[in-house]
Amino acid sequence: MLQGLSRKTLNIIILVCLVAITWLQLMGKEDEQAALEPLKLPPLHDAGWQSWANSEGVSVWFQSGGTIDGGTLVIRGAHNSSTHLTLPAASWTIPLHQGLATAPSEEPAVILINGPWSDIEKQAMAALIIREQKLQPMPTTTESWQTCIRQHLPGALWLAQQQGMEWQQLGQLPQQLSGRPLQAPELQEWAVWRLQQSRELRRNWQDEQTRIDIQADLAYHRLPAGTYADLYTSLADAYPQDVTQAVDCLRTIPVATTPAESNQTASQQ
């Protein structure tokens, strides 16, 4: 059928076909993205945490909350140990001393106090804990999430969950991805996952006890205060391609580097 056509005509036909194929592929991607409507996510309310600077440099955070009967105190140690204490609103000194028997000691740690006590009382609690347990500052003041993770939060979260990790463990992704073939999810799978994750993140934030644990993770990993909210809001208009982009970026990070070195490497990409 094409035998009588000149080489120039054939080249034009081939070029037109390639343009048509490319156009159809682009239209398909546009249709796919149009099918995934942005989520209308209610904003997360401000948790109201306040940091307390102390001479020992230990990370301490206060929040008004609890009940008229008392509140919660959390000590998160550097070796992934954690102590949760429920203390009365009044006469809390003896229960606090008793609870410190199994609390982290002589190691870097963070302290969180949520309750009806005054700031002076909370400071007294924290000072007592730091002194009695000989707590130390966390070894680094820089966040432990690489630039790649912060740029592709939904994709990083999806990858972490495929490795059995939770949101606060995203900093371990470069090591976990080493040598493992990974593929982005299909559009429908992503749509369901994205909706489920947004609901779970919001539900956890609305529960006071879970919100305390979230703040403990943020403080322990030296993450900015808005990190959890950023993760939540980033799901609204995220697409499956975010997974591929996160993988491509994370695999440029040498797995043996420290978090600070990883941040520097990723920022140079």
N, C-alpha and C positions, 0 to 999 in steps of 0.2 A: 504493500500500500504506500509506503514511503520511499520506494525505490527511485521514483522520478523526481524527488525533491533534491535541491542543491544542498551542499554542506552548510551554507549560510542559513538556509531556511530551517534545516534540522537543528542547528545550534539555537536558533530563535525559539523553536518549538520546545526544546529541552529547557531553555531558560524560563519560558513561560510556565512550564510544568513545575519547575522548582519553586518559582514564585508562588504558584497556586498552592502547592503543598505546604510551604512555609506559612502562607496566610491562613490555611485551614487549621494548622497546628496552633497558631496564635489565637485564632477565634475559639478553638477548643479550650485553651487555657483561660481565655476571658470568660467563656461560659461556665467553666468550672469554678472560677473565683466568684462569679456572680451568684452561683448556686449556694455559696457559703456566706450567708449574711452575717455581718458583725453582731456580736452579742451585746445586748444592752445590760451592762453590769452595774448594779447599784454600788456607789463608792463605799469603801470600808471606812468606818469612823476612826478618828484619831484615838489611839489607845492611851495617850496621855502619860507615857513614861518619861521620867526625868533622871538624868545621870547625876551622881554625886561624886565630885572630885575629892580624893583623899590623898594624904601624903604618901601612902604605900603604893598608890597607882593601881589598886585593884578596881576592876570594873564593877560599879555598883549602880543599880537602877531602882527607882521608887515609882510606885503607882498608887493612887487612891483607889480603894475598892474594898473587897471583902464585905463583911456585915458588921453590925454593932457588936457582935460577939467576938470578932477576931478576923484574922486574915491568913495569908500564905507567905512563906519565906522559902526561897529556892537557892541552893548553893550548887553550881554546876562546875565540876572539877575538870582539869585538863585531860585526865585519863578516862573521859566519858562516864565518870561517876557523877551521880546527881542525888541530892537530898532535898526532899520536900517536907516542910514542917508546917503544921497548922497550929498557930499560936493564938492565945486569948487576947482580947482587946486590952485587958488590964492584967497586971502581975504576970508578965510574959518572961521575966528573967529566968526563973527556974526551969520552965518548959524548954526554953531556948538552950540553956546549958545541957539539959538532958538530951536534946536532939542532936547536939554537936558530937556526941559519942561516936556516931557512925558517919559523920560528915567528912568531906574531903579535907585534908590537912597537909601543910607544908608542900603545896603545889600551886600552880597558877589556877585561878578560878574566877568566876563571876557570881555576883550576889544580886538577887531580885527580891524586893519586898513589896507585897501587895496587901493593903489593909487599911483600917480606919485610923491608924496611928498618925501622930503629928510628924512633921519632917524631922524635928529634933529627936523624937523617939526612934524613928527609922535610922537616923544617923548613928544613934547610940547602939542599936542592934548591929548594924554593919560594922562599926568600930570594934564591938565586942567579938564578933565572928572573926574578923581579920586578925585581931590580936591573939585570941585563943587558938585558932587553927593555923596561925602563921601563914596565911594565904599570900600569894604572890601575884603580880600582874601577869596577864597573858603574854606569851613570848613575842608576839608581834602586834603592832598597832595597825597593820594593813589588812584589808579584806582578803579572804582566801578564795574568792571567785575570780576566774580569769576574765579578761575582756570579752572573749568569745561567748562566754556564758551570759554575761550581762547584755550583750547585743542580741542574743537569740534565746531569751528566757523560755518561751514555750517549747521550742525544739529541744533545749537542754533538759527541761523537765521530762519530756516524753522519753528521751534517751536514758535518763537516770532511772525511770520506772522500769524500763526494759531490763535494766541491770539489777532490779530489786532494791533500788535506793529511793530515799525520800528527798523532798525539796532541799532540806538543809545540807544534803551531801553532794550537791552539784559540783563542789570544788574537787571531788575525786574523779570526775568524768574522764580527764585525759588518760589516767591510768586504766580505767575500766574499758575504754574504747580501743585500746591498743590491739591491733591485729584482728579485730572482730568485724565481719561484714555486717553492715546495717542498711536497711532500706526504709525510706519514708513510708508512713501509713497511707492507705487509700483515703480519698476525700471523705467518704461516709464514716469510716472508722475514726478519722481525725475529728469530724464534727461531733460525734458522740463523746469522744474522749475530752475534747475541749469544753463541752458543756458540763460534763461530770466534774472535771477538775475545778472549774470556776465555782461550782456549787459547793464542793468540798472545802476549798480554800476559804470561802465566805463563811461556811458553817463553823469551821475551826476558829475563825476570827471572832465570831459572835459568842463563843463559849469562853468565859473568863479564865478557867483553869488552863484550857488549851492555849489561849492567848498568852498566858504567862510562859508556857513552854516555848512558844514562838519567839518571844522576846529573849528568852534564855539562849536559843539557837542563834539569833541575830547578834547578841552580845558576845557569845562564845566564838563565833566565826568572824567577828569584827566586821559585820556587814552594815551598810548604811541603814538608818531607821526605816526608810521607805522601801526596802528590798522586797518584803513580802507583798506589800500593796502593788509594787511594780509588776511582780510576777502575776498577780491576780488580774490586773488591768491589761497586761500584755496579751492575755488569752482572747480578748474581745475580737481582735481582727487578725489573729494568727492563722497562717496557712500551713499545710503539710511541708511545703518547701523549706520552712524554718528548720526542720529536722536535718535535711541535707546540708543546709548552710552551716548549721552548728557542727555537724560532723566534719565537714571540710575545714572549718576553722580550727576545731579542737585538735585535729590530727597534725596540725603544724606545730603544736606545742611539744617539746621534748618531755617525755614522761618522768624523767629523773629530776626535773627541776623543782625548786621550792615554789610555793605560791607566789612570792614576790617576783621571782625570776620569770615565772610563767606569765604574770601580768605584763612584764616588760617585753617579753617575746611576742605575746599576742598583740600588744599595742603597736608593734613595729610592722605587723603584717599589712 
